[in-house]
Amino acid sequence: MPVEVQIAAASVTPPPAAIEGWALGALEGADGGSGDICVRVVDDDEGRRLNRDFRQRDVPTNVLSFPADVDVPELDILGDIVICAGVVAREAAEQGKPYEHHFAHMVVHGVLHLLGYDHESAAEAAAMETLEAEILGRFGIEDPYGEG
């Protein structure tokens, strides 16, 4: 299965089929990237623990990407994405965006990280943000960076 969705959050989340669709859309929109992805939706406690353990930041964050570090020839595993539903809901409210739109953005953002996109430099950020806006536009979602 190219996209597995795990709901481990007690809070309201978008339907798993929507999450899967956004992930597949990101793969298609990024020059036809491919590979298996697991999207795990978590509550603040798990998000905080993962962020602390892997990024040394003791707060929950909106999205974490964990590229696969395995070489199994018969498998094409890109990696895992963890989305903290509570953080995404709070950010959406603060930014005046629909929750599902912001959630979709986090899925797309996470997939692009698994594919090697980053935003460490201004040029990388501009390229990644442009691609995110293009992919989200295919779902009828406005440019999350407010330029479209």
C-alpha positions in Angstrom: 0.0 0.0 0.0 1.6 3.3 -1.0 0.1 5.3 1.8 -0.9 3.9 5.2 -2.8 6.3 7.5 -2.7 5.7 11.3 -5.0 7.7 13.5 -3.6 7.8 17.0 -5.2 11.1 18.0 -8.3 11.4 20.1 -9.1 14.8 18.5 -11.1 15.3 15.2 -9.0 14.6 12.1 -9.7 14.7 8.4 -10.9 11.3 7.0 -8.0 8.9 6.3 -9.0 8.8 2.6 -8.4 12.5 2.4 -5.0 12.2 4.1 -4.1 9.4 1.7 -5.2 11.5 -1.3 -3.2 14.5 -0.2 -0.1 12.3 0.2 -0.6 10.7 -3.2 -1.2 14.2 -4.7 2.1 15.3 -3.3 3.9 12.3 -4.8 2.4 12.9 -8.2 3.0 16.7 -8.0 6.7 16.2 -7.2 7.7 14.9 -10.6 6.0 11.6 -10.0 7.8 10.6 -6.9 7.0 7.2 -5.6 7.4 5.0 -2.5 5.5 3.8 0.5 4.6 6.3 3.2 3.0 6.0 6.6 1.2 9.1 7.9 0.6 8.9 11.6 -1.7 11.4 13.2 -1.0 12.0 16.9 -2.0 14.1 19.9 0.2 16.6 21.6 1.9 14.1 24.0 3.2 11.8 21.3 4.1 14.8 19.1 6.1 16.4 21.9 7.9 13.1 22.7 8.9 12.5 19.1 10.0 16.1 18.6 12.0 15.9 21.9 13.6 12.6 21.1 14.5 13.2 17.5 14.9 17.0 17.2 15.8 17.9 20.9 12.8 20.3 21.0 10.6 19.6 24.0 7.3 20.9 22.4 4.8 19.3 20.1 5.2 20.4 16.4 2.9 20.4 13.4 4.7 17.9 11.2 7.7 15.6 11.4 9.2 13.6 8.6 11.3 10.5 9.0 12.9 9.4 5.7 13.4 5.7 5.5 17.0 4.6 6.2 16.7 1.1 4.8 17.9 -0.6 1.7 15.5 -3.4 0.9 15.5 -4.0 -2.9 12.0 -5.4 -3.2 10.5 -2.5 -1.1 10.2 1.2 -2.0 9.8 2.8 1.4 10.0 6.6 1.5 9.4 7.0 5.2 7.0 8.2 7.9 5.2 11.5 8.5 3.9 12.4 11.9 1.2 15.1 12.1 0.2 16.5 15.5 -3.6 17.2 15.1 -3.8 19.6 18.0 -0.9 21.8 16.8 -2.4 21.9 13.3 -5.8 22.8 14.7 -4.4 25.6 16.8 -2.3 27.0 14.0 -5.2 26.9 11.6 -7.3 28.9 14.0 -4.5 31.4 14.6 -3.9 31.8 10.9 -7.7 32.0 10.0 -7.4 28.9 7.7 -9.8 26.0 7.4 -8.4 23.1 9.5 -8.5 20.6 6.6 -6.6 23.0 4.4 -3.8 23.5 6.9 -3.8 19.7 7.6 -3.4 19.1 3.8 -0.5 21.5 3.7 1.2 19.6 6.5 0.8 16.3 4.6 2.2 17.8 1.4 5.0 19.5 3.3 5.9 16.2 5.0 5.9 14.2 1.8 8.1 16.7 0.1 10.6 16.4 2.9 10.6 12.6 2.4 11.4 13.3 -1.3 14.4 15.4 -0.3 13.0 18.9 -0.5 14.1 21.3 2.2 13.9 24.9 3.3 17.3 25.5 4.8 18.2 28.3 2.4 16.0 31.0 0.8 16.2 29.4 -2.6 15.3 25.9 -1.2 12.4 27.5 0.7 11.1 29.3 -2.4 11.2 26.2 -4.5 9.5 24.1 -1.9 6.8 26.7 -1.2 6.0 27.1 -4.9 5.6 23.3 -5.3 3.5 23.1 -2.1 1.2 25.9 -3.4 0.9 24.2 -6.8 0.0 20.8 -5.3 -2.5 22.2 -2.9 -4.1 24.3 -5.7 -4.9 21.0 -7.4 -7.1 20.3 -4.4 -8.7 23.7 -4.5 -6.7 24.9 -1.5 -5.4 28.4 -1.5 -1.6 29.2 -1.4 -0.7 28.7 2.3 1.8 31.4 2.0 -0.8 33.9 0.9 0.6 34.7 -2.5 -2.1 33.2 -4.7 
